[in-house]
Amino acid sequence: MRVSAQLESETQTTATLPASTTSLMMTKGRWVHNWDAENPEFWEGIGQRTAATNLRWSIFAEFLGFVVWQLFAIIAVYLPAAGFDYSTSQLFWLISMPSLIGATLRIPYTFMVARFGGRNWTIVSALLLLIPALGLAFAVSNTSTPFWLMLTLAGLAGFGGGNFASSMANITYFYPASQKGWALGLNAAGGNLGAAVAQLIVPVAITIFAAGSLQLPLAGFIWVPLIIVAVFGAWRSMHNLSTARSDVRGALNSLREPHLWIIATLYIGTFGSFIGFSAVFPKLIADTFPEFSAFALGTATVSLAFLGPLVGSLSRPYGGKLADRFGGARITLCSFAVMAAVTVALVLLLPTLNFWMFLGLFLVLFTTSGIGNGSTYRMIPAVFAINAIRAGDTSEARMNGARTSAAALGLISAFGAYGGFLVPQSLNLSITTSGSYVPAFSGFVLVYLALMALTYACYVRRSSIFAAQGV
């Protein structure tokens, strides 16, 4: 394409320029050609400041991506009261469809930064968020909106879910190896907070000036100015790196690696639980404790559903820290154990639980899933590095291991997001066939126990080479 030709031409032009560690060699379109984060002089001179600027705008854009990703899950609870004649099953499809599409989009989004540039793709991916945000605003303004159209718009909200993969890939290129973990953790946590903020702000926005009626279009309209700010900020302040390269070969190699599929399965259990329960938590509260689904705050109402994704987002970095100290596999194993125990309590006590016990158990579940997100993600580079050394302790083997690991990070984040579809649909099947959520939670217990066994067998048991290396 012309982008590639232009980049090649610009690279040839700048090749004759003197190397600089105190300034950026940029050409049209804010393409940087002398990026060298591993050079201490360059990093201290210009790199650190530039990387921080790109990180801030990347977090903001990804934050809005998570906001848009959650909009239909939040608004679905209010549709029946607003006059929409949708069945329970249809509401669950509106809740789960964004995760299905978002998880799928994460796969191509992983390669978009290297193809088009981090700045350019941040602009495009942020602009795409306007489609579901404005589409939702107009669709909910008319109660005769057909379900197929509403479901299509819910699928387009998956644009927000795809942003995570491209945002993480972009920030990876900006930071030296010694600081990638911190930068990626901050980027992920900042994005995940979008789910919590959306669940806090949207109920307030649609009720504060309602005067007895819901103002559902505001659920989409209020984010439009912020999306425009993100687009402008990315256009004005972010950079494209000519050194960023797609690694399709690394991605194909990682797909042939059994541990990619094992860790992806574990990540469905941790991140999939986080994003799945984040999406469905408002409806669970409304169905199980309708009197506590909203609290009056002046003329507005507030839902406590935002607390779940909030604690899950804030706990994620601690999962990485604990993994650094005790090993990611051990922390992941403990996370599944606690998640299983909490879910058992929900199964046994759900018929007699009061709301505050219900909320407390779910906050523990969210916190533990967040810790598991961080620890499981931390396992990926460690597992692939050990496998590379086993294949041959050479510089080439280590390089191939690093390439495969980098590709696996994006693919595993995509597979894990499918949990956001599986969790709501499991609850949908449970409530429509049995009239209760208990069968679904019983199934979750079995899943968490199975994931515990898988984690132990592959990475924790003493005879495992990964346990010996402290994975």
Secondary structure, 3 states (H helix, E strand, C coil): CHHHHHHHHHHHHHCCCCCCCCCCCEECCCEECCCCCCCHHHHHHHHHHHHHHHHHHHHHHHHHHHHHHHHHHHHCCCHHHHCCCCCHHHHHHHHHHHHHHHHHHHHHHHHHHHHHCHHHHHHHHHHHCHHHHHHHHHHCCCCCCCHHHHHHHHHHCHHHHHHHHHHHHHHHHHCCHHHHHHHHHHHHHHHHHHHHHHHHHHHHHHHCCCCCCCCCCHHHHCCHHHHHHHHHHHHHHCCEECCCCCCHHHHHHHHCCHHHHHHHHHHHHHHHHHHHHHHHHHHHHHHHCHHHCCEEECCEEECHHHHHHHHHHHHHHHHHHHHHHHCHHHHHHHHHHHHHHHHHHHHHHCCCCCHHHHHHHHHHHHHHHHHHHHHHHHHHHHHHHHHHHHHCCCHHHHHHHHHHHHHHHHHHHHHHHCHHHHHHHHHHHHHHHHCCCHHHHHHHHHHHHHHHHHHHHHHHCCCCHHHHCCC
